[in-house]
Amino acid sequence: MVQQERAVRTRRAVVEAAAMVFAEYGYAAATVSDILKVAGVTKGALYFHFDSKEALARGIIEAQTQQALPAQELKVQEWVDQGMLIAYRLPRDPVVRAGAVLSSDPLGREHYGSAWPALIDRSAQTLAEAKEQGEILGHVVPQQTAELLAAAFHGVQLFSQLETGMEDIERRISVLYEHLMPTIALPAVLAHLDLSPDRGARLYAQMEAMQVESMEAKEPAAVS
């Protein structure tokens, strides 16, 4: 058990170190030596988990798409939450930031893939569920709308990065949804949606609290 926990910590340290290096230098310029320096692990420990720089990039891409959000009464709120959580994490989480950089690299993504297909599929699936529940307008095509949001999100992200270093990205993504949602959601549903800039921060805090509760529940009871 101790060895397993150590392996998990080492893998996490390597992924986070690789994310910081990829986010700063890009895939082509990043080296395994740079990643080892940041991670503070041996080359053997790194290669135990990832056999190449390409595998490290794939690991970051996979990590970006794995986090599950709390369920909401309205599926279209879950759809909004997917984007607002990413907006919150982009300036704060090196793995998410590196995933965005790697997914936007036209040359590197040929080697390790992109997070976009998985994120778009999840977005389209959530919209399809919202449509089944009668939350969105009849003309909405989930796949097309999901692809449109991905393109718009990327544009807003790039603009925020260039203008403020992503300090205002949550507000800008909130504005994007404010303009987009009236063309998607039914008026009665729209009135109940939370599109505020701090939505992602509140979701993240909720998810952290849930994770702590889950870990505490798994701990063995103290023996008296």
C-alpha positions in Angstrom: 0.0 0.0 0.0 2.8 2.4 0.9 4.6 1.6 -2.4 1.4 2.2 -4.3 0.8 5.6 -2.7 4.4 6.5 -3.4 4.0 5.6 -7.0 0.8 7.7 -7.3 2.6 10.7 -5.8 5.6 10.2 -8.1 3.4 10.0 -11.2 1.5 13.1 -10.1 4.7 15.0 -9.5 6.0 14.0 -13.0 2.7 15.0 -14.7 2.6 18.4 -12.9 6.3 19.1 -13.7 5.8 18.2 -17.4 2.7 20.4 -17.4 4.7 23.4 -16.2 7.5 22.8 -18.7 5.1 22.2 -21.6 3.0 25.3 -20.7 6.1 27.5 -20.6 8.2 26.2 -23.5 5.7 24.2 -25.7 6.1 20.6 -26.7 8.9 21.0 -29.2 11.2 23.0 -27.0 10.6 21.1 -23.8 13.1 18.4 -22.8 12.9 15.4 -20.4 15.9 17.0 -18.6 13.9 20.1 -17.9 11.0 18.0 -16.6 13.3 16.0 -14.3 14.7 19.2 -12.8 11.2 20.5 -12.0 9.8 17.1 -10.8 12.8 16.4 -8.6 12.7 12.6 -9.5 15.2 10.3 -11.1 15.1 9.4 -14.8 14.3 5.8 -13.8 11.2 7.0 -11.8 10.0 9.1 -14.7 10.4 6.3 -17.3 8.7 3.9 -15.0 5.5 5.8 -15.6 6.1 7.4 -19.0 8.4 5.9 -21.6 8.8 9.1 -23.7 8.0 12.9 -23.9 5.2 11.9 -26.2 3.7 9.7 -23.5 4.0 12.5 -21.0 2.0 14.8 -23.3 -0.7 12.1 -23.7 -0.9 11.8 -19.9 -1.5 15.5 -19.6 -4.2 15.4 -22.3 -5.9 12.5 -20.5 -5.8 14.3 -17.1 -7.5 17.3 -18.6 -10.5 15.4 -19.6 -11.0 13.1 -16.5 -12.5 15.4 -13.9 -16.2 14.8 -13.3 -18.5 17.6 -12.3 -21.3 17.6 -9.7 -24.7 16.7 -11.2 -27.3 19.5 -11.6 -31.0 19.5 -11.9 -30.7 21.2 -15.3 -28.4 19.4 -17.8 -27.8 22.7 -19.6 -26.4 24.0 -16.3 -24.0 21.1 -16.3 -23.0 22.1 -19.9 -22.2 25.7 -18.7 -20.4 24.3 -15.7 -18.0 22.3 -17.9 -16.7 25.6 -19.4 -16.8 27.7 -16.3 -14.7 25.1 -14.4 -12.1 25.0 -17.2 -12.0 28.9 -17.1 -11.4 28.8 -13.4 -8.6 26.2 -13.6 -6.8 27.5 -16.6 -4.8 30.3 -14.8 -4.3 28.1 -11.7 -3.8 24.5 -12.7 -0.6 23.8 -14.8 -2.1 20.5 -16.1 -5.1 22.2 -17.5 -3.0 25.1 -18.9 -0.6 22.7 -20.5 -3.4 20.6 -21.9 -4.7 23.8 -23.6 -1.3 24.6 -25.0 -0.7 21.1 -26.2 -4.1 20.8 -27.8 -3.5 24.0 -29.7 -0.2 22.9 -31.1 -0.7 22.1 -34.8 2.5 20.0 -35.1 2.8 18.4 -31.7 -0.8 17.1 -31.5 -0.1 14.8 -34.5 2.1 12.9 -32.0 0.1 12.9 -28.8 -3.4 13.9 -29.7 -5.7 16.7 -28.4 -8.1 17.1 -25.6 -10.6 18.8 -27.9 -12.3 15.7 -29.3 -13.1 14.3 -25.8 -14.2 17.7 -24.5 -16.4 18.3 -27.5 -17.9 14.8 -27.2 -18.7 15.4 -23.6 -20.2 18.8 -24.4 -22.4 17.3 -27.2 -23.6 14.5 -25.0 -24.6 16.8 -22.2 -26.5 19.0 -24.7 -28.2 16.0 -26.1 -29.4 15.1 -22.6 -30.6 18.6 -22.1 -32.5 18.4 -25.3 -34.1 15.1 -24.2 -35.3 16.9 -21.0 -36.8 19.7 -23.0 -34.3 22.4 -21.8 -33.1 23.7 -25.1 -34.6 25.0 -28.3 -35.6 22.6 -31.0 -33.3 23.9 -33.6 -30.2 23.2 -31.6 -27.9 20.5 -33.0 -25.8 19.3 -30.0 -22.7 18.4 -32.0 -22.6 21.6 -34.0 -23.2 23.7 -30.9 -20.5 21.9 -29.0 -18.0 22.5 -31.8 -19.0 26.2 -31.9 -18.5 26.6 -28.2 -15.1 25.0 -28.4 -14.0 27.4 -31.1 -15.4 30.4 -29.3 -13.9 29.3 -26.0 -10.5 29.0 -27.6 -10.8 32.5 -29.1 -11.8 34.0 -25.8 -9.0 32.1 -24.1 -6.4 33.4 -26.5 -7.7 37.0 -26.3 -7.6 36.9 -22.5 -4.1 35.4 -22.5 -2.8 38.2 -24.8 -4.6 41.0 -23.0 -4.3 40.1 -19.3 -2.4 36.8 -19.0 -5.8 35.2 -18.4 -6.5 37.2 -15.3 -10.0 38.0 -16.6 -10.8 34.8 -18.4 -13.6 33.8 -16.0 -15.4 37.1 -16.7 -14.9 36.8 -20.4 -16.2 33.2 -20.5 -19.2 34.3 -18.5 -19.9 37.0 -21.1 -19.6 34.4 -23.8 -22.3 32.3 -22.2 -24.5 35.3 -21.5 -24.5 36.0 -25.3 -24.7 32.3 -26.3 -27.3 30.9 -24.0 -30.4 32.9 -25.2 -29.9 31.2 -28.6 -29.8 27.7 -26.9 -31.9 27.5 -23.8 -35.7 27.9 -23.4 -36.6 31.2 -21.8 -38.0 29.5 -18.7 -34.8 27.5 -18.3 -32.5 30.5 -19.0 -33.9 32.4 -16.0 -32.6 29.6 -13.7 -29.1 29.3 -15.1 -26.0 30.5 -13.1 -23.7 32.2 -15.6 -21.8 34.3 -13.1 -18.0 34.7 -13.4 -17.4 33.0 -10.0 -19.3 29.9 -10.9 -16.2 27.9 -11.6 -14.6 28.9 -8.3 -17.6 27.7 -6.4 -17.8 24.5 -8.3 -14.1 23.8 -7.6 -14.5 24.5 -3.9 -17.5 22.1 -3.8 -15.6 19.4 -5.6 -12.6 19.8 -3.2 -14.9 19.5 -0.2 -16.5 16.4 -1.7 -13.1 14.8 -2.2 -12.1 15.5 1.4 -15.3 14.0 2.7 -14.7 10.9 0.5 -11.1 10.5 1.7 -12.2 10.8 5.4 -15.0 8.2 4.8 -12.4 5.7 3.5 -10.1 6.1 6.5 -10.2 3.3 9.0 -11.9 4.1 12.3 -9.6 4.6 15.2 -9.2 1.7 17.6 -10.1 2.7 21.2 
